[in-house]
Every structure is written in C-alpha cells, then in structure tokens.
Amino acid sequence: MNEKTKFSFVILFVLLPIIFIISSISWRFFIVGKNFFAVIIDVFGILGIYYIFVSLLFSFVSIKKMNLRDIES
C-alpha cells in the first residue's frame, strides 16, 4: 500500500463512520428525540451497508491498479 491508499483507507473505514455515528446519534436521539435502541439499530444497519459498498469499491480499485509484478514479490 502506498501513502495515498493508506490515507484513503483511514478516511473511508475509520473517520467517516465515526463522524456518521456521532452525528446521527446526536441528531436522532438528542434533537429529534427518538428511541435510543431504534436509533442504534438504524445507524449500525446503514453503517453495515456502507461498509459493504466501500469494501467492494476499495477492493475493485486496488485490484484494478495491481500489476503482475506486485504479486510476484
């Protein structure tokens, strides 16, 4: 992995999900006033779908950039 790929991985798999969890829970539970367990179930359900799509996208882009020389070493 080069530095650009590592940075993209950290942004997509760590930073954005944490921002989404904090903002969504604070908005839906504290401001709107929905049930906490319903909010948690919705947030983690959306996050699971997000991880599936991002994982597919990340692996497709990584495979597309891979050369046969990279596999041999």
N, C-alpha and C positions, 0 to 999 in steps of 0.2 A: 504494500500500500504506500502510495506517495502521500505527501502532506495534504494535498487538495482532497484526496479521497478520505483521509482520516478526519479532516475538518468537516466534510460533508456528512460523514457517518455520525460524528458527535452532534452536529446540528439536527439531523433528521431523527436519530434514535434516542437522544438524551434531552437536548434543550427544548425542542418544540413540544414533545409530550409533557414535560414538566410544566411548561408555560400553559399548555392546554388544560392540564389537571387543575392547576391553581386557579386559573381564570374561570373555568367552567364551574368548579365547585363554589367559588366565591360568588359568582353571579347567580347561579340557580338556587343555592341554599340560603345564602345570606341576604341577597337583594330581592329575589323573586319569592323566596320562602317555601320552596318545595320540600318534600320529604327527603331526608338525608340519604336513606338507602336507595331510593329511586334515582337520586342524582348520581350516586356512586355507580350503580348498575349502568346507567346511561353513559357516563363518562368512560368507564372501562370497556363497554361494548364498542363505542365509537373508536376508542384507542386501539382495540384489537383489530378492527377493520383497517385502521390507519397503518398499523404495523404490517399487516399482510400486504397491502398495496406498496408500501415503501420498501419492504423487503424484496418484493418482486422487481420493482423498479431499480433498486440498488444492485441486485444481482444481475439483472439484464444489462445494465450499463457497465458493470465490472467485467462481465463475460465478453461484451462487445469490444472492450478495449484490450482484452488479453491477447497476447501473441503466443505462438508455439514456443518461442524461446523462453518465455516466462515459466512455462510448465516444466521444461527440461531442467532448469536449475534448482 
